[in-house]
């Protein structure tokens, strides 16, 4: 890793407080750009003199790798941030990104959430793993946590009261309410877990005792949705979307929802107003005799 990329990595992690996943992705983009420019220019690139044609050529090469509009837009965003860090605003040429169609998150019905959680738990090889998976999926839907937030919980939250602290993006902590059913599921898992869930240690453990990886949960959900013939959009993150959509449909205001979800900006929460409208339109089209 070159010195500038290393400093970019340190800046993202220390100053911008980005997640490990985001830092890894942004650093990989910076390294790809540096490698491309070395070949494109035939030598070590001067990041203060990158032109729009250079970026268009880079994005074209990434298109050749098979990435779509969404990934291209993310790549361009990461490149802009890196070039601005390396040489200031003057070093960032103006390049228009691809048009990305904004897709609305599709809520999962409460019955489907329970069916999904039950199916995942039924496939577990040991009772404590079944209890763990049941608790995690109820936590995602019942408290609106991101998968990384749920798996980042430590034994410090035990015993659980009516609320618990959750550390989200950029290390910001928020307080979320805990439903009795969710609290009971977590405590039941902690009671039979064969590994320590003491303070400072991961709450949710893998089969061998290490911290549980998000990929394990995603794969389990993917297998369950196939068995249950659910939509491909039924993912762990869709449970968080469902939490937000169902609260909004039942009268929650956007500001409160913003706090519960840990969104830095209200604009991130406002997407759920469209989700609710889309959901109601689906109900209308399905149920109304004149629809």
VENQUI-V67661 format. One record per helix or strand. SS is the DSSP state (helix for helix, strand for strand). FROM is the first residue (numbers start at 1). LEN is the number of residues. If there is no record, write none. Layout:
ss = [SS & SS]
from = [FROM & FROM]
len = [LEN & LEN]
This chain:
ss = [helix & helix & helix & helix & helix & helix & helix & helix & helix & strand & helix & strand & helix & strand & helix & strand & strand & strand & helix & helix & helix & helix]
from = [3 & 20 & 47 & 52 & 69 & 89 & 110 & 127 & 147 & 154 & 155 & 163 & 169 & 173 & 180 & 202 & 205 & 211 & 214 & 236 & 254 & 266]
len = [13 & 22 & 3 & 13 & 19 & 3 & 13 & 17 & 5 & 1 & 3 & 5 & 3 & 5 & 13 & 1 & 1 & 1 & 15 & 14 & 8 & 22]
